[in-house]
């Protein structure tokens, strides 16, 4: 059901105890992977190697921290236990992926979502230290750009994503671009097996299924 919804430009968003609610906002908020904004201060952080970035090294850790990290103005999380199980299953099937930011061996930031065709549907991110989620998002967008992804779908407006280069896209335009992106093959599998272009990253293989 989740894969079918994403293919139609629909995503789930609800709280524990609520019925499952599905959304297709107008406008949609997106990032062009090749145009992710890197500020001068963030560029210095990346050059210094403050964070080690990895793909699919700790999907479980990322989704758990996204679900448990307190967010200003939000009393809880939409990432319920059932939804965590659903995305873990998508990860095992090779559709859901994470980008992790590590500092001194500790997971301090990350982002996860679902890839279909050449579009990445970003679901959530977290940061336990300053700039960690930014580093993970920049690394992921550069990886997506290297593999000719059309869009990073941020779904809804947030000031954080806007500062990273996010912009609104009319729903009709989004759905047109979605159809084009779905015409390309899905990079299904363990992304830790793929080269990560960032010079400060370490590629760590944790899965036993190969990218397709």
C-alpha positions as CSV (number, residue, x, y, z in Angstrom):
1,X,0.0,0.0,0.0
2,X,2.8,2.4,0.8
3,X,4.6,1.8,-2.5
4,X,1.3,2.3,-4.4
5,X,0.7,5.5,-2.5
6,X,4.1,6.9,-3.3
7,X,3.7,6.1,-6.9
8,X,0.6,8.3,-6.9
9,X,2.2,11.2,-5.0
10,X,0.5,10.3,-1.7
11,X,2.2,9.8,1.7
12,X,0.9,8.9,5.2
13,X,1.0,11.4,8.1
14,X,-0.9,10.8,11.3
15,X,-0.5,10.4,15.1
16,X,-0.6,7.4,17.3
17,X,-4.3,6.4,17.8
18,X,-5.5,8.3,14.8
19,X,-6.8,6.6,11.6
20,X,-4.3,6.3,8.8
21,X,-4.4,9.7,7.0
22,X,-3.0,10.1,3.5
23,X,-1.8,13.5,2.0
24,X,-1.0,15.0,-1.3
25,X,-0.3,18.7,-0.6
26,X,-0.5,21.5,-3.0
27,X,2.1,22.9,-3.4
28,X,4.7,20.2,-2.7
29,X,8.1,21.0,-1.2
30,X,11.1,19.6,-3.0
31,X,14.8,19.9,-3.5
32,X,16.5,19.5,-6.8
33,X,19.4,17.1,-5.9
34,X,22.0,18.9,-7.9
35,X,21.0,22.3,-6.4
36,X,21.1,21.4,-2.6
37,X,22.3,24.6,-0.9
38,X,25.6,24.4,1.0
39,X,26.4,27.5,3.0
40,X,30.0,28.6,3.4
41,X,30.0,27.5,7.1
42,X,28.5,24.1,6.1
43,X,31.1,23.7,3.4
44,X,33.8,24.2,6.0
45,X,32.2,21.6,8.2
46,X,32.2,19.1,5.4
47,X,35.8,19.9,4.4
48,X,37.0,19.4,7.9
49,X,35.5,15.9,8.0
50,X,33.5,16.7,11.1
51,X,31.1,14.0,10.2
52,X,31.5,10.6,8.6
53,X,28.6,10.0,6.2
54,X,27.4,6.5,5.3
55,X,24.5,5.0,3.4
56,X,22.3,2.2,4.8
57,X,24.7,1.5,7.6
58,X,22.2,1.9,10.4
59,X,18.6,2.3,9.0
60,X,17.2,1.0,12.3
61,X,19.1,3.6,14.3
62,X,18.0,6.4,12.0
63,X,14.3,5.6,12.1
64,X,14.3,5.0,15.9
65,X,15.9,8.4,16.5
66,X,13.6,10.1,14.1
67,X,10.7,8.7,16.0
68,X,12.1,9.5,19.5
69,X,13.7,12.9,18.9
70,X,11.7,15.8,20.4
71,X,10.7,18.5,17.9
72,X,9.7,22.1,18.8
73,X,6.0,22.6,18.6
74,X,5.2,18.9,18.2
75,X,3.8,16.9,21.2
76,X,4.7,13.5,19.6
77,X,5.7,11.7,16.5
78,X,3.8,10.4,13.5
79,X,6.3,7.5,13.1
80,X,4.3,5.0,15.1
81,X,5.4,1.5,15.9
82,X,3.4,0.1,13.0
83,X,4.9,2.7,10.6
84,X,8.4,1.8,11.8
85,X,7.7,-1.8,11.1
86,X,6.4,-0.9,7.6
87,X,9.5,1.1,6.7
88,X,11.8,-1.6,8.1
89,X,10.2,-4.0,5.8
90,X,10.6,-1.6,2.8
91,X,14.3,-1.4,3.8
92,X,14.7,-5.1,3.8
93,X,13.0,-5.2,0.4
94,X,15.5,-2.6,-0.9
95,X,13.2,0.4,-1.3
96,X,13.8,2.4,1.9
97,X,17.2,3.9,2.6
98,X,19.1,6.0,5.1
99,X,22.0,8.4,5.2
100,X,23.8,8.6,8.5
101,X,26.1,11.2,10.0
102,X,28.6,9.9,12.6
103,X,30.9,11.7,14.9
104,X,33.6,9.8,16.8
105,X,31.7,6.6,16.1
106,X,28.3,7.9,17.4
107,X,25.2,8.2,15.3
108,X,24.4,11.9,15.6
109,X,22.2,12.7,12.6
110,X,20.4,11.1,9.7
111,X,17.7,11.1,7.1
112,X,15.6,8.3,5.7
113,X,13.0,7.8,3.0
114,X,11.9,5.7,0.0
115,X,13.3,5.5,-3.5
116,X,11.2,4.6,-6.5
117,X,12.4,5.1,-10.1
118,X,14.6,8.2,-9.9
119,X,12.7,10.1,-7.1
120,X,13.5,9.9,-3.4
121,X,10.7,10.5,-0.9
122,X,12.2,12.0,2.2
123,X,10.3,10.9,5.3
124,X,12.1,12.3,8.3
125,X,15.5,13.4,9.7
126,X,17.0,14.0,13.1
127,X,20.0,15.8,14.5
128,X,21.6,15.3,18.0
129,X,24.4,17.8,17.3
130,X,24.5,21.0,15.3
131,X,24.7,20.5,11.5
132,X,24.5,16.7,11.6
133,X,21.2,16.4,9.7
134,X,22.3,19.1,7.2
135,X,25.5,17.0,6.5
136,X,23.4,13.9,6.0
137,X,20.9,15.6,3.7
138,X,23.7,17.2,1.6
139,X,25.5,13.9,1.3
140,X,22.3,12.1,0.3
141,X,21.4,14.8,-2.3
142,X,24.9,14.6,-3.9
143,X,24.5,10.8,-4.1
144,X,21.1,11.2,-5.7
145,X,22.5,13.8,-8.2
146,X,25.3,11.4,-9.1
147,X,22.7,8.8,-10.0
148,X,20.5,11.2,-12.0
149,X,17.6,11.4,-9.5
150,X,15.0,13.9,-10.6
151,X,13.8,15.1,-7.2
152,X,14.2,14.8,-3.4
153,X,10.6,15.1,-2.2
154,X,10.5,16.9,1.1
155,X,6.7,16.7,1.1
156,X,5.9,19.8,3.2
157,X,7.5,23.1,3.9
158,X,9.9,23.5,6.7
159,X,12.3,26.5,7.2
160,X,15.2,23.9,7.6
161,X,14.6,22.4,4.2
162,X,14.0,25.8,2.6
163,X,17.5,26.9,3.8
164,X,18.9,23.7,2.2
165,X,17.5,24.8,-1.2
166,X,13.9,23.5,-1.0
167,X,11.2,25.2,-3.0
168,X,7.5,24.7,-3.6
169,X,6.2,22.9,-6.7
170,X,2.6,22.9,-7.8
171,X,1.0,19.5,-7.3
172,X,0.2,19.2,-11.0
173,X,3.9,19.9,-11.9
174,X,5.0,17.5,-9.1
175,X,2.8,14.7,-10.5
176,X,4.2,15.2,-14.0
177,X,7.7,15.0,-12.8
178,X,6.9,12.1,-10.6
179,X,5.6,10.2,-13.7
180,X,8.8,10.9,-15.6
181,X,10.9,9.8,-12.6
182,X,9.0,6.6,-12.2
183,X,9.8,5.7,-15.8
184,X,13.4,5.1,-14.8
185,X,14.5,1.9,-13.1
186,X,14.5,1.7,-9.2
187,X,17.9,1.4,-7.6
188,X,16.6,-1.4,-5.3
189,X,19.0,-3.0,-2.9
190,X,21.6,-2.2,-0.3
191,X,23.0,1.3,-1.0
192,X,26.0,0.7,1.2
193,X,27.3,-1.4,-1.6
194,X,27.4,1.6,-3.9
195,X,30.2,4.2,-4.1
196,X,29.5,7.3,-2.0
197,X,31.0,10.3,-3.8
198,X,31.8,12.3,-0.6
199,X,35.5,12.3,0.2
200,X,34.9,12.2,3.9
201,X,32.6,9.2,3.9
202,X,33.3,5.6,4.6
203,X,31.4,3.0,2.7
204,X,30.3,0.1,5.0
205,X,28.5,-2.9,3.7
206,X,25.9,-4.3,6.2
207,X,23.4,-6.1,3.9
208,X,23.5,-9.2,1.8
209,X,21.4,-8.2,-1.1
210,X,22.8,-6.5,-4.2
211,X,21.6,-3.3,-5.9
212,X,19.5,-3.9,-9.0
